[in-house]
Amino acid sequence: MSDNDRRKLADAFDREIDPLEEYQDTFEDIDVDPFELFIDERVVDRGLADATVGLYDRSFRNWKAFAEEVGRHPACPNKPLMKQFIHHLRDRGTGDDTIKNRINCLNQAYEYWQAAQEFPHPTDYNPIKQAKADIEFESGSVKPPHPLSITDVREKVEEITHIRDRALVLIQLKLGLRATEVCNIKLSEIHIANDDLQAHYDTLGTAADLQGQSNALLIPDDRAGNKSKRPRLLPVDDELRAMLVRYLLIRPDNGEPWLFLSKNRHMQCQQDYINAIWKDTFHPTYEETEQYRSLTSHFGRHFFTTYWRVKQDLNRELIKYMRGDTPGARSLQERGAIDDYIHTYYGDIEEIYREQIYKIGF
């Protein structure tokens, strides 16, 4: 149905085609965040797990950023805008399962507003459900990533001329990190054995969990976007160390605690920027095809995992430690009692990692 036909129907039955548009200015004027109200009453008060709270938080932040970019108050969605948001997430490389989870989080907030007397959201209008119903989501088998070799990866990474951008891609390839985890790294959470850096950055490698460790990285578990339920230490090999030294020697010195800073404002680097680097580097060669999914920043995690499990036949528990997989993610039916007694530590993987991690070759 065309927009013109929709307008004709709305006019004929005296209906608003975009009933929330008129409330945008009011939401802008009041000092109340509708999403925070939902989280306080329906998430925090129910004592949901931190990982679940993080899912809502990420979903709302993604939507708010998109809505702000297109000039719409996030509490006033309409169907076309929600469909644009879904396609926006896909363009960033977000998988359909993750998109559905984020849309479901938004829908729960919207239904909360519909049920609350103080909100203007009509009970017979839900643009989030309408948009989701109009879009076909993948189900069943998911396309595998492109099967790149070390040589293929090296050729592409060598095309990245900006030192900070190359370091961002390399750290994901070397450690299998999520883009959000990379954005969340603080200077205090990485130790690099280099006298010049240690003299210049007072906080470098000062996190308590790093004490006694050399050339190592801490990924904490208490930061939004870090999905692990426990902190983990990871080794920094010679190649990654050399690249980080190059980057840190030219990193803007503005007092920000984050390891990676954005290109223009020199603030904390964001996930969208990392995804853009991967796309600029690997597309159009490795865009989506009938056989393979589009190569995004999540590829580093696939490449890392495949190497250790398929090429090196490393024990699954050691791989899960390095990946930061959530313990107990499997169903109770699949999980045996022994799983609760298996514990993996940094000392179990450090020597293996340093001896066997692949070399990109530059």
DRENMI-519073 format. One record per residue: residue in one letter; x, y, z of N, C-alpha, C in turn. Coordinates in steps of 0.1 Angstrom, whole numbers, plus 5000, padded with zeros to 4 digits. Example, Ala and Ser with C-alpha at 12.3 -4.5 7.8 and 13.67 -1.06 7.14 Angstrom:
REM residues 2
{pt a,{5132,4943,5078},{5123,4955,5078},{5132,4967,5078}}
{pt s,{5128,4978,5071},{5137,4989,5071},{5129,5000,5079}}
REM end
This chain:
REM residues 362
{pt m,{5008,4988,5000},{5000,5000,5000},{5009,5012,5000}}
{pt s,{5006,5022,4991},{5014,5034,4990},{5011,5043,5002}}
{pt d,{5020,5053,5004},{5017,5063,5015},{5005,5071,5012}}
{pt n,{5003,5074,4999},{4991,5082,4995},{4978,5074,4999}}
{pt d,{4978,5061,4996},{4966,5053,4999},{4964,5053,5014}}
{pt r,{4975,5052,5022},{4973,5052,5036},{4967,5065,5041}}
{pt r,{4972,5076,5035},{4967,5089,5039},{4952,5090,5036}}
{pt k,{4948,5085,5025},{4934,5086,5021},{4925,5078,5031}}
{pt l,{4930,5066,5035},{4922,5058,5045},{4922,5065,5058}}
{pt a,{4933,5071,5062},{4933,5078,5075},{4924,5090,5075}}
{pt d,{4924,5097,5064},{4915,5109,5063},{4900,5105,5063}}
{pt a,{4897,5094,5055},{4884,5089,5054},{4877,5085,5067}}
{pt f,{4886,5079,5076},{4881,5075,5089},{4885,5084,5101}}
{pt d,{4890,5095,5097},{4894,5105,5107},{4904,5099,5117}}
{pt r,{4914,5093,5112},{4924,5087,5120},{4938,5093,5117}}
{pt e,{4947,5093,5127},{4960,5098,5125},{4969,5087,5120}}
{pt i,{4976,5090,5109},{4985,5080,5103},{4998,5079,5112}}
{pt d,{5001,5090,5119},{5013,5090,5128},{5009,5096,5141}}
{pt p,{5002,5089,5149},{4995,5095,5161},{5005,5100,5172}}
{pt l,{5017,5096,5172},{5026,5100,5182},{5035,5113,5179}}
{pt e,{5034,5117,5166},{5042,5128,5161},{5039,5141,5169}}
{pt e,{5027,5143,5173},{5023,5155,5180},{5029,5156,5194}}
{pt y,{5034,5145,5199},{5038,5145,5213},{5054,5147,5214}}
{pt q,{5060,5148,5203},{5075,5149,5203},{5080,5161,5212}}
{pt d,{5074,5173,5209},{5079,5185,5216},{5077,5183,5231}}
{pt t,{5065,5177,5235},{5062,5176,5249},{5073,5167,5256}}
{pt f,{5076,5156,5249},{5086,5147,5255},{5100,5154,5256}}
{pt e,{5102,5162,5246},{5115,5170,5247},{5115,5179,5258}}
{pt d,{5104,5185,5262},{5103,5196,5272},{5104,5190,5286}}
{pt i,{5098,5178,5288},{5098,5173,5302},{5111,5166,5305}}
{pt d,{5115,5167,5318},{5128,5161,5322},{5126,5147,5328}}
{pt v,{5120,5139,5319},{5117,5125,5323},{5121,5116,5311}}
{pt d,{5129,5105,5314},{5132,5095,5304},{5123,5083,5305}}
{pt p,{5114,5082,5295},{5104,5071,5295},{5111,5057,5296}}
{pt f,{5123,5056,5290},{5130,5043,5290},{5135,5040,5304}}
{pt e,{5140,5050,5312},{5144,5048,5325},{5133,5043,5334}}
{pt l,{5121,5049,5332},{5110,5045,5340},{5107,5030,5338}}
{pt f,{5107,5026,5326},{5105,5012,5323},{5115,5003,5329}}
{pt i,{5128,5007,5328},{5139,4998,5334},{5137,4998,5349}}
{pt d,{5134,5009,5355},{5133,5009,5370},{5121,5000,5375}}
{pt e,{5110,5001,5368},{5098,4994,5373},{5097,4979,5368}}
{pt r,{5102,4977,5355},{5099,4964,5349},{5112,4955,5348}}
{pt v,{5123,4961,5351},{5136,4953,5349},{5143,4953,5363}}
{pt v,{5147,4964,5368},{5155,4965,5380},{5147,4959,5392}}
{pt d,{5134,4964,5393},{5126,4960,5405},{5123,4945,5405}}
{pt r,{5123,4939,5393},{5121,4925,5392},{5133,4916,5395}}
{pt g,{5144,4923,5397},{5156,4916,5401},{5162,4907,5390}}
{pt l,{5160,4912,5377},{5165,4904,5366},{5181,4904,5366}}
{pt a,{5186,4894,5359},{5201,4892,5359},{5208,4904,5352}}
{pt d,{5220,4907,5356},{5227,4918,5350},{5228,4917,5335}}
{pt a,{5230,4905,5330},{5231,4903,5315},{5218,4908,5309}}
{pt t,{5206,4905,5315},{5194,4909,5309},{5192,4924,5310}}
{pt v,{5196,4930,5321},{5196,4945,5322},{5205,4951,5311}}
{pt g,{5216,4945,5309},{5225,4950,5298},{5219,4949,5285}}
{pt l,{5211,4939,5282},{5204,4937,5269},{5194,4949,5267}}
{pt y,{5186,4952,5277},{5177,4963,5276},{5185,4976,5274}}
{pt d,{5195,4978,5281},{5203,4990,5280},{5209,4992,5266}}
{pt r,{5215,4981,5261},{5221,4982,5247},{5210,4985,5237}}
{pt s,{5198,4978,5238},{5188,4980,5229},{5183,4994,5229}}
{pt f,{5181,5000,5240},{5176,5014,5241},{5186,5024,5237}}
{pt r,{5199,5022,5240},{5209,5031,5235},{5210,5031,5220}}
{pt n,{5209,5019,5214},{5210,5018,5199},{5198,5026,5193}}
{pt w,{5186,5024,5198},{5174,5030,5193},{5175,5045,5195}}
{pt k,{5179,5050,5207},{5179,5064,5209},{5189,5071,5200}}
{pt a,{5201,5065,5198},{5211,5071,5189},{5205,5072,5175}}
{pt f,{5198,5062,5170},{5193,5062,5157},{5182,5072,5156}}
{pt a,{5173,5073,5166},{5162,5082,5165},{5167,5097,5166}}
{pt e,{5177,5099,5174},{5183,5112,5174},{5189,5117,5161}}
{pt e,{5195,5107,5154},{5201,5110,5141},{5191,5114,5131}}
{pt v,{5179,5108,5131},{5169,5111,5121},{5159,5122,5126}}
{pt g,{5161,5127,5138},{5153,5138,5143},{5140,5134,5148}}
{pt r,{5139,5123,5155},{5126,5118,5161},{5129,5115,5176}}
{pt h,{5119,5119,5184},{5120,5115,5198},{5118,5100,5199}}
{pt p,{5127,5093,5207},{5127,5078,5207},{5114,5073,5213}}
{pt a,{5107,5081,5221},{5095,5076,5227},{5083,5077,5218}}
{pt c,{5085,5083,5206},{5074,5085,5196},{5077,5078,5183}}
{pt p,{5078,5065,5183},{5081,5058,5170},{5070,5057,5161}}
{pt n,{5073,5055,5148},{5062,5051,5139},{5067,5039,5131}}
{pt k,{5059,5034,5123},{5062,5021,5116},{5073,5023,5106}}
{pt p,{5073,5033,5097},{5084,5035,5087},{5097,5036,5094}}
{pt l,{5098,5044,5105},{5110,5046,5112},{5115,5033,5119}}
{pt m,{5106,5025,5124},{5111,5012,5130},{5116,5003,5119}}
{pt k,{5111,5003,5108},{5116,4995,5097},{5130,5000,5092}}
{pt q,{5131,5013,5092},{5145,5018,5089},{5155,5014,5099}}
{pt f,{5151,5014,5112},{5160,5010,5123},{5164,4996,5121}}
{pt i,{5155,4987,5118},{5158,4973,5116},{5169,4971,5105}}
{pt h,{5166,4978,5094},{5176,4978,5082},{5189,4984,5086}}
{pt h,{5189,4994,5094},{5201,5001,5099},{5209,4991,5107}}
{pt l,{5203,4983,5116},{5210,4973,5124},{5216,4962,5115}}
{pt r,{5208,4958,5104},{5214,4948,5095},{5226,4954,5088}}
{pt d,{5225,4967,5084},{5236,4973,5076},{5249,4973,5085}}
{pt r,{5247,4974,5098},{5259,4974,5107},{5264,4960,5109}}
{pt g,{5257,4950,5104},{5262,4936,5105},{5256,4929,5117}}
{pt t,{5245,4934,5123},{5238,4928,5134},{5230,4916,5129}}
{pt g,{5231,4905,5135},{5224,4893,5131},{5209,4894,5134}}
{pt d,{5201,4886,5127},{5186,4887,5129},{5182,4883,5143}}
{pt d,{5188,4874,5149},{5185,4870,5163},{5187,4881,5172}}
{pt t,{5198,4888,5171},{5201,4900,5180},{5191,4911,5177}}
{pt i,{5188,4913,5164},{5178,4924,5161},{5164,4921,5167}}
{pt k,{5160,4908,5166},{5147,4905,5172},{5147,4907,5187}}
{pt n,{5158,4904,5193},{5159,4906,5208},{5158,4921,5211}}
{pt r,{5164,4930,5203},{5164,4944,5206},{5150,4950,5203}}
{pt i,{5144,4945,5192},{5130,4950,5189},{5121,4945,5200}}
{pt n,{5122,4933,5205},{5114,4928,5216},{5115,4937,5229}}
{pt c,{5128,4941,5231},{5130,4950,5243},{5123,4963,5241}}
{pt l,{5124,4969,5229},{5117,4981,5226},{5102,4980,5227}}
{pt n,{5097,4968,5222},{5082,4966,5223},{5077,4964,5237}}
{pt q,{5085,4958,5246},{5081,4957,5260},{5080,4971,5266}}
{pt a,{5089,4980,5263},{5088,4994,5268},{5076,5001,5262}}
{pt y,{5073,4999,5250},{5062,5005,5243},{5049,5000,5250}}
{pt e,{5048,4987,5252},{5036,4982,5258},{5034,4987,5273}}
{pt y,{5045,4989,5279},{5045,4995,5293},{5039,5009,5292}}
{pt w,{5043,5017,5282},{5038,5030,5281},{5023,5030,5277}}
{pt q,{5019,5020,5269},{5005,5019,5265},{4996,5016,5277}}
{pt a,{5001,5008,5287},{4994,5004,5298},{4994,5015,5309}}
{pt a,{5003,5024,5309},{5005,5034,5320},{4996,5046,5316}}
{pt q,{4988,5050,5326},{4978,5061,5323},{4984,5074,5320}}
{pt e,{4996,5076,5325},{5002,5090,5323},{5009,5091,5309}}
{pt f,{5009,5081,5301},{5015,5082,5287},{5004,5083,5277}}
{pt p,{5008,5090,5265},{4998,5092,5255},{4997,5081,5244}}
{pt h,{5004,5070,5246},{5005,5060,5235},{4992,5052,5234}}
{pt p,{4985,5053,5222},{4972,5046,5220},{4973,5031,5221}}
{pt t,{4963,5025,5227},{4964,5011,5229},{4961,5003,5216}}
{pt d,{4956,5010,5206},{4953,5003,5193},{4963,5006,5183}}
{pt y,{4975,5011,5187},{4985,5014,5177},{4999,5010,5183}}
{pt n,{5005,5001,5176},{5019,4996,5180},{5027,4995,5168}}
{pt p,{5035,5006,5165},{5043,5006,5152},{5055,4996,5153}}
{pt i,{5059,4992,5165},{5070,4983,5166},{5066,4969,5162}}
{pt k,{5054,4964,5167},{5049,4951,5162},{5046,4951,5147}}
{pt q,{5040,4962,5142},{5037,4963,5128},{5050,4962,5119}}
{pt a,{5060,4969,5123},{5073,4969,5116},{5079,4955,5116}}
{pt k,{5079,4949,5128},{5084,4935,5129},{5077,4925,5120}}
{pt a,{5064,4927,5120},{5055,4918,5112},{5058,4919,5097}}
{pt d,{5062,4931,5093},{5064,4934,5078},{5077,4929,5073}}
{pt i,{5086,4926,5082},{5100,4922,5078},{5102,4907,5080}}
{pt e,{5108,4901,5070},{5111,4887,5071},{5125,4885,5077}}
{pt f,{5125,4878,5088},{5137,4875,5095},{5142,4861,5092}}
{pt e,{5156,4860,5092},{5161,4847,5090},{5158,4837,5101}}
{pt s,{5155,4825,5097},{5153,4814,5107},{5160,4802,5103}}
{pt g,{5163,4793,5112},{5169,4780,5108},{5184,4783,5106}}
{pt s,{5189,4777,5095},{5204,4778,5092},{5208,4793,5089}}
{pt v,{5219,4797,5094},{5225,4810,5091},{5237,4808,5082}}
{pt k,{5239,4817,5073},{5250,4817,5063},{5263,4817,5071}}
{pt p,{5273,4809,5067},{5286,4809,5074},{5294,4822,5069}}
{pt p,{5304,4826,5077},{5312,4837,5072},{5321,4833,5060}}
{pt h,{5327,4842,5053},{5336,4840,5043},{5348,4832,5048}}
{pt p,{5353,4822,5041},{5364,4814,5045},{5378,4820,5042}}
{pt l,{5382,4830,5049},{5394,4837,5046},{5406,4830,5052}}
{pt s,{5417,4830,5045},{5430,4825,5051},{5437,4836,5058}}
{pt i,{5448,4832,5064},{5457,4842,5071},{5462,4852,5060}}
{pt t,{5465,4846,5048},{5470,4855,5037},{5460,4865,5033}}
{pt d,{5447,4860,5032},{5436,4869,5028},{5435,4880,5038}}
{pt v,{5435,4877,5051},{5434,4887,5061},{5445,4897,5061}}
{pt r,{5457,4891,5060},{5469,4900,5060},{5468,4910,5048}}
{pt e,{5464,4906,5036},{5463,4915,5025},{5454,4926,5028}}
{pt k,{5443,4923,5034},{5433,4934,5037},{5437,4943,5048}}
{pt v,{5443,4937,5059},{5447,4946,5070},{5458,4955,5066}}
{pt e,{5466,4950,5057},{5477,4959,5052},{5472,4971,5045}}
{pt e,{5460,4971,5040},{5454,4982,5033},{5450,4993,5042}}
{pt i,{5449,4990,5055},{5445,5000,5065},{5457,5009,5068}}
{pt t,{5456,5022,5065},{5467,5031,5066},{5467,5038,5080}}
{pt h,{5456,5040,5086},{5455,5046,5099},{5459,5037,5110}}
{pt i,{5469,5041,5118},{5475,5032,5128},{5464,5027,5138}}
{pt r,{5456,5037,5142},{5446,5034,5152},{5435,5024,5147}}
{pt d,{5431,5026,5134},{5422,5017,5127},{5428,5003,5126}}
{pt r,{5440,5002,5122},{5447,4989,5121},{5448,4982,5134}}
{pt a,{5450,4990,5145},{5451,4984,5158},{5437,4979,5163}}
{pt l,{5427,4986,5159},{5413,4981,5163},{5410,4968,5156}}
{pt v,{5413,4967,5143},{5410,4954,5136},{5419,4943,5142}}
{pt l,{5432,4946,5144},{5441,4936,5148},{5437,4930,5162}}
{pt i,{5433,4939,5171},{5430,4934,5185},{5418,4924,5185}}
{pt q,{5409,4927,5175},{5397,4917,5174},{5402,4904,5168}}
{pt l,{5410,4905,5158},{5416,4893,5152},{5424,4884,5161}}
{pt k,{5432,4891,5169},{5441,4884,5178},{5435,4879,5191}}
{pt l,{5424,4885,5195},{5418,4881,5208},{5403,4877,5207}}
{pt g,{5397,4878,5195},{5383,4874,5194},{5374,4883,5202}}
{pt l,{5377,4895,5204},{5369,4904,5212},{5357,4909,5204}}
{pt r,{5346,4911,5212},{5334,4918,5206},{5338,4933,5204}}
{pt a,{5331,4940,5195},{5334,4954,5192},{5331,4962,5205}}
{pt t,{5321,4959,5212},{5318,4966,5224},{5329,4964,5235}}
{pt e,{5334,4953,5236},{5345,4950,5245},{5357,4959,5242}}
{pt v,{5360,4960,5229},{5372,4968,5225},{5369,4983,5229}}
{pt c,{5357,4988,5226},{5354,5002,5230},{5355,5004,5245}}
{pt n,{5353,4994,5253},{5353,4995,5267},{5366,4994,5274}}
{pt i,{5377,4991,5267},{5390,4989,5273},{5395,5002,5278}}
{pt k,{5400,5003,5290},{5406,5014,5296},{5421,5013,5296}}
{pt l,{5428,5024,5296},{5443,5023,5296},{5448,5015,5308}}
{pt s,{5441,5016,5319},{5445,5009,5332},{5443,4994,5330}}
{pt e,{5436,4989,5320},{5433,4975,5318},{5441,4968,5308}}
{pt i,{5452,4975,5304},{5461,4968,5295},{5476,4971,5299}}
{pt h,{5484,4961,5300},{5498,4963,5304},{5506,4960,5291}}
{pt i,{5515,4970,5288},{5524,4968,5277},{5538,4971,5282}}
{pt a,{5547,4962,5280},{5561,4964,5284},{5568,4973,5275}}
{pt n,{5568,4986,5278},{5575,4996,5270},{5578,5008,5279}}
{pt d,{5591,5011,5281},{5594,5021,5290},{5588,5035,5287}}
{pt d,{5588,5038,5274},{5583,5051,5270},{5568,5053,5273}}
{pt l,{5561,5042,5270},{5546,5042,5273},{5544,5043,5288}}
{pt q,{5551,5035,5296},{5549,5034,5310},{5552,5048,5316}}
{pt a,{5562,5055,5311},{5566,5068,5316},{5555,5079,5313}}
{pt h,{5549,5077,5301},{5539,5087,5296},{5525,5085,5302}}
{pt y,{5521,5072,5302},{5507,5070,5307},{5508,5065,5321}}
{pt d,{5504,5073,5330},{5505,5070,5345},{5496,5058,5349}}
{pt t,{5484,5057,5342},{5475,5046,5346},{5476,5033,5338}}
{pt l,{5485,5033,5328},{5487,5021,5319},{5489,5008,5327}}
{pt g,{5480,4999,5326},{5482,4986,5332},{5482,4986,5348}}
{pt t,{5475,4996,5353},{5474,4997,5368},{5462,4989,5375}}
{pt a,{5454,4983,5367},{5442,4976,5372},{5447,4965,5382}}
{pt a,{5440,4963,5393},{5445,4954,5403},{5447,4940,5397}}
{pt d,{5438,4935,5389},{5439,4922,5383},{5451,4920,5374}}
{pt l,{5457,4931,5370},{5469,4930,5361},{5482,4929,5368}}
{pt q,{5481,4932,5381},{5494,4932,5389},{5501,4919,5388}}
{pt g,{5514,4920,5385},{5523,4908,5383},{5522,4902,5369}}
{pt q,{5514,4908,5360},{5513,4903,5346},{5520,4913,5337}}
{pt s,{5526,4907,5326},{5532,4916,5316},{5526,4913,5303}}
{pt n,{5524,4924,5295},{5518,4922,5282},{5505,4914,5283}}
{pt a,{5495,4920,5290},{5483,4913,5292},{5471,4923,5292}}
{pt l,{5459,4918,5290},{5447,4927,5289},{5436,4921,5298}}
{pt l,{5430,4930,5305},{5419,4927,5314},{5405,4931,5307}}
{pt i,{5396,4921,5306},{5383,4924,5301},{5373,4923,5313}}
{pt p,{5369,4934,5319},{5360,4933,5331},{5346,4928,5327}}
{pt d,{5339,4924,5337},{5325,4919,5335},{5314,4928,5339}}
{pt d,{5318,4940,5345},{5308,4949,5351},{5306,4961,5342}}
{pt r,{5308,4960,5329},{5306,4972,5320},{5296,4969,5309}}
{pt a,{5288,4979,5307},{5277,4977,5297},{5284,4973,5283}}
{pt g,{5279,4963,5277},{5284,4958,5264},{5294,4947,5265}}
{pt n,{5299,4945,5277},{5308,4933,5280},{5299,4922,5285}}
{pt k,{5297,4912,5277},{5286,4902,5280},{5291,4891,5289}}
{pt s,{5304,4890,5292},{5309,4879,5301},{5304,4881,5315}}
{pt k,{5302,4870,5322},{5297,4871,5336},{5309,4871,5346}}
{pt r,{5321,4870,5341},{5333,4870,5350},{5344,4877,5342}}
{pt p,{5353,4885,5349},{5364,4891,5342},{5374,4881,5337}}
{pt r,{5381,4884,5327},{5391,4875,5322},{5404,4883,5317}}
{pt l,{5415,4876,5319},{5428,4881,5314},{5431,4875,5301}}
{pt l,{5437,4882,5292},{5441,4877,5279},{5455,4882,5276}}
{pt p,{5463,4873,5269},{5477,4877,5266},{5477,4887,5254}}
{pt v,{5487,4896,5254},{5490,4904,5243},{5503,4899,5237}}
{pt d,{5502,4894,5224},{5514,4888,5218},{5522,4899,5212}}
{pt d,{5534,4895,5206},{5544,4905,5201},{5538,4914,5190}}
{pt e,{5530,4908,5181},{5525,4916,5170},{5515,4926,5175}}
{pt l,{5506,4922,5183},{5496,4932,5188},{5503,4942,5197}}
{pt r,{5512,4938,5205},{5520,4947,5214},{5527,4958,5205}}
{pt a,{5533,4954,5194},{5540,4964,5186},{5531,4974,5179}}
{pt m,{5519,4969,5175},{5509,4978,5169},{5503,4987,5180}}
{pt l,{5501,4983,5192},{5496,4991,5202},{5506,5002,5207}}
{pt v,{5519,4998,5207},{5529,5008,5210},{5529,5019,5199}}
{pt r,{5528,5015,5187},{5527,5025,5176},{5515,5035,5178}}
{pt y,{5504,5029,5181},{5492,5037,5183},{5493,5046,5195}}
{pt l,{5497,5040,5206},{5497,5048,5219},{5507,5059,5218}}
{pt l,{5518,5058,5210},{5527,5069,5209},{5522,5081,5202}}
{pt i,{5511,5079,5194},{5504,5091,5187},{5490,5093,5192}}
{pt r,{5486,5085,5202},{5472,5087,5207},{5470,5101,5213}}
{pt p,{5459,5108,5210},{5457,5121,5216},{5457,5120,5232}}
{pt d,{5464,5129,5238},{5466,5129,5252},{5457,5139,5258}}
{pt n,{5444,5135,5260},{5434,5145,5265},{5428,5141,5279}}
{pt g,{5434,5131,5285},{5429,5127,5298},{5418,5117,5298}}
{pt e,{5413,5113,5287},{5403,5102,5286},{5409,5089,5290}}
{pt p,{5401,5081,5297},{5406,5068,5303},{5406,5057,5293}}
{pt w,{5400,5059,5281},{5398,5048,5272},{5410,5045,5263}}
{pt l,{5413,5033,5260},{5424,5029,5252},{5422,5035,5238}}
{pt f,{5411,5032,5232},{5408,5037,5218},{5399,5049,5218}}
{pt l,{5403,5060,5212},{5395,5072,5211},{5390,5074,5197}}
{pt s,{5379,5081,5196},{5373,5084,5183},{5382,5093,5175}}
{pt k,{5379,5093,5162},{5388,5100,5153},{5388,5115,5154}}
{pt n,{5376,5120,5155},{5374,5135,5155},{5373,5141,5168}}
{pt r,{5364,5136,5177},{5362,5142,5190},{5371,5137,5201}}
{pt h,{5378,5126,5198},{5388,5120,5207},{5381,5116,5220}}
{pt m,{5369,5111,5219},{5362,5105,5230},{5362,5090,5229}}
{pt q,{5355,5083,5238},{5355,5068,5237},{5350,5064,5223}}
{pt c,{5358,5055,5218},{5354,5049,5204},{5341,5041,5205}}
{pt q,{5333,5042,5195},{5320,5035,5195},{5319,5023,5185}}
{pt q,{5310,5014,5188},{5309,5002,5180},{5306,5005,5166}}
{pt d,{5298,5015,5163},{5295,5018,5149},{5308,5021,5141}}
{pt y,{5317,5029,5147},{5329,5032,5140},{5338,5020,5137}}
{pt i,{5338,5011,5147},{5346,4998,5144},{5340,4990,5133}}
{pt n,{5327,4989,5133},{5320,4982,5122},{5323,4989,5108}}
{pt a,{5323,5002,5108},{5326,5010,5096},{5340,5007,5091}}
{pt i,{5350,5005,5100},{5364,5002,5096},{5364,4989,5089}}
{pt w,{5357,4979,5095},{5357,4965,5089},{5351,4966,5075}}
{pt k,{5340,4973,5074},{5333,4973,5061},{5342,4981,5051}}
{pt d,{5348,4992,5055},{5356,4999,5045},{5368,4991,5041}}
{pt t,{5373,4982,5050},{5385,4974,5047},{5381,4961,5038}}
{pt f,{5371,4954,5042},{5368,4941,5036},{5357,4941,5025}}
{pt h,{5350,4952,5024},{5340,4953,5013},{5345,4961,5002}}
{pt p,{5341,4959,4990},{5330,4949,4986},{5334,4935,4984}}
{pt t,{5347,4932,4985},{5352,4918,4983},{5344,4908,4991}}
{pt y,{5342,4911,5003},{5335,4901,5012},{5322,4906,5017}}
{pt e,{5314,4912,5008},{5300,4915,5012},{5292,4902,5012}}
{pt e,{5279,4903,5015},{5271,4892,5016},{5268,4886,5002}}
{pt t,{5269,4873,5001},{5266,4866,4989},{5255,4855,4991}}
{pt e,{5251,4848,4981},{5241,4838,4983},{5246,4827,4993}}
{pt q,{5259,4825,4993},{5265,4815,5001},{5271,4819,5015}}
{pt y,{5276,4832,5016},{5282,4837,5028},{5276,4850,5033}}
{pt r,{5277,4851,5046},{5272,4864,5052},{5281,4875,5050}}
{pt s,{5277,4887,5052},{5285,4899,5051},{5296,4899,5061}}
{pt l,{5308,4903,5058},{5319,4903,5067},{5318,4916,5075}}
{pt t,{5317,4915,5089},{5316,4926,5098},{5326,4925,5109}}
{pt s,{5326,4933,5118},{5336,4933,5129},{5334,4920,5137}}
{pt h,{5323,4913,5136},{5321,4900,5143},{5330,4889,5137}}
{pt f,{5335,4892,5125},{5343,4881,5118},{5355,4878,5126}}
{pt g,{5361,4888,5133},{5373,4885,5141},{5370,4874,5151}}
{pt r,{5359,4874,5157},{5355,4864,5167},{5353,4850,5161}}
{pt h,{5347,4850,5149},{5346,4837,5142},{5360,4832,5138}}
{pt f,{5368,4840,5132},{5382,4837,5128},{5390,4831,5139}}
{pt f,{5389,4838,5150},{5397,4834,5163},{5392,4821,5168}}
{pt t,{5379,4819,5169},{5373,4807,5174},{5376,4795,5165}}
{pt t,{5375,4797,5152},{5377,4786,5142},{5391,4781,5143}}
{pt y,{5400,4791,5144},{5415,4788,5144},{5418,4779,5156}}
{pt w,{5413,4782,5168},{5417,4775,5180},{5409,4761,5180}}
{pt r,{5397,4761,5176},{5390,4748,5177},{5393,4739,5165}}
{pt v,{5394,4744,5153},{5396,4735,5141},{5410,4733,5138}}
{pt k,{5418,4744,5138},{5432,4743,5134},{5441,4738,5145}}
{pt q,{5438,4742,5157},{5446,4738,5169},{5440,4727,5178}}
{pt d,{5427,4724,5175},{5420,4714,5183},{5422,4717,5198}}
{pt l,{5420,4729,5202},{5422,4733,5216},{5409,4729,5224}}
{pt n,{5411,4726,5236},{5400,4722,5245},{5389,4733,5245}}
{pt r,{5377,4729,5244},{5366,4738,5243},{5365,4748,5255}}
{pt e,{5368,4743,5267},{5367,4751,5279},{5377,4762,5279}}
{pt l,{5389,4759,5273},{5399,4770,5272},{5395,4780,5262}}
{pt i,{5389,4776,5251},{5384,4785,5241},{5373,4794,5247}}
{pt k,{5364,4788,5254},{5353,4795,5261},{5358,4806,5270}}
{pt y,{5369,4802,5277},{5375,4812,5286},{5380,4824,5278}}
{pt m,{5387,4822,5267},{5393,4833,5259},{5382,4841,5253}}
{pt r,{5371,4835,5249},{5360,4842,5242},{5351,4849,5252}}
{pt g,{5352,4845,5265},{5343,4852,5275},{5329,4847,5274}}
{pt d,{5327,4834,5270},{5314,4829,5269},{5307,4828,5282}}
{pt t,{5295,4831,5283},{5287,4832,5295},{5286,4817,5301}}
{pt p,{5291,4815,5313},{5289,4802,5319},{5274,4798,5321}}
{pt g,{5271,4786,5318},{5257,4781,5320},{5248,4786,5309}}
{pt a,{5253,4790,5297},{5245,4794,5287},{5237,4783,5280}}
{pt r,{5242,4771,5282},{5235,4759,5276},{5222,4756,5285}}
{pt s,{5213,4748,5279},{5201,4744,5287},{5205,4734,5297}}
{pt l,{5196,4733,5307},{5199,4723,5318},{5199,4709,5313}}
{pt q,{5191,4707,5302},{5191,4693,5296},{5205,4690,5290}}
{pt e,{5211,4700,5284},{5224,4697,5278},{5236,4697,5288}}
{pt r,{5233,4704,5299},{5244,4706,5309},{5245,4694,5319}}
{pt g,{5257,4689,5321},{5259,4679,5331},{5264,4685,5344}}
{pt a,{5263,4677,5354},{5267,4681,5368},{5282,4685,5368}}
{pt i,{5290,4678,5360},{5304,4681,5360},{5308,4695,5355}}
{pt d,{5299,4701,5347},{5302,4714,5341},{5303,4724,5352}}
{pt d,{5296,4722,5363},{5296,4732,5374},{5310,4731,5382}}
{pt y,{5318,4721,5379},{5330,4719,5386},{5343,4722,5377}}
{pt i,{5340,4727,5365},{5351,4730,5355},{5354,4745,5356}}
{pt h,{5366,4748,5359},{5370,4762,5361},{5383,4764,5353}}
{pt t,{5384,4775,5345},{5395,4778,5337},{5401,4792,5341}}
{pt y,{5414,4793,5340},{5420,4805,5345},{5431,4810,5334}}
{pt y,{5436,4822,5336},{5445,4828,5327},{5458,4819,5326}}
{pt g,{5462,4813,5337},{5474,4805,5336},{5472,4793,5328}}
{pt d,{5460,4789,5325},{5457,4777,5317},{5459,4780,5302}}
{pt i,{5458,4792,5298},{5458,4795,5284},{5470,4804,5280}}
{pt e,{5477,4810,5289},{5487,4820,5286},{5498,4814,5277}}
{pt e,{5505,4803,5282},{5516,4798,5275},{5511,4792,5261}}
{pt i,{5500,4785,5261},{5495,4779,5249},{5492,4791,5238}}
{pt y,{5486,4801,5243},{5483,4812,5234},{5496,4818,5228}}
{pt r,{5505,4822,5237},{5517,4829,5232},{5525,4820,5222}}
{pt e,{5524,4807,5224},{5532,4798,5215},{5525,4795,5202}}
{pt q,{5511,4796,5202},{5504,4791,5190},{5495,4801,5183}}
{pt i,{5494,4813,5189},{5485,4823,5182},{5491,4826,5168}}
{pt y,{5482,4827,5158},{5486,4830,5145},{5493,4843,5143}}
{pt k,{5502,4844,5134},{5509,4857,5131},{5503,4862,5118}}
{pt i,{5498,4875,5119},{5493,4881,5107},{5504,4884,5097}}
{pt g,{5516,4888,5102},{5527,4889,5094},{5531,4903,5089}}
{pt f,{5530,4913,5098},{5535,4926,5095},{5539,4933,5108}}
REM end
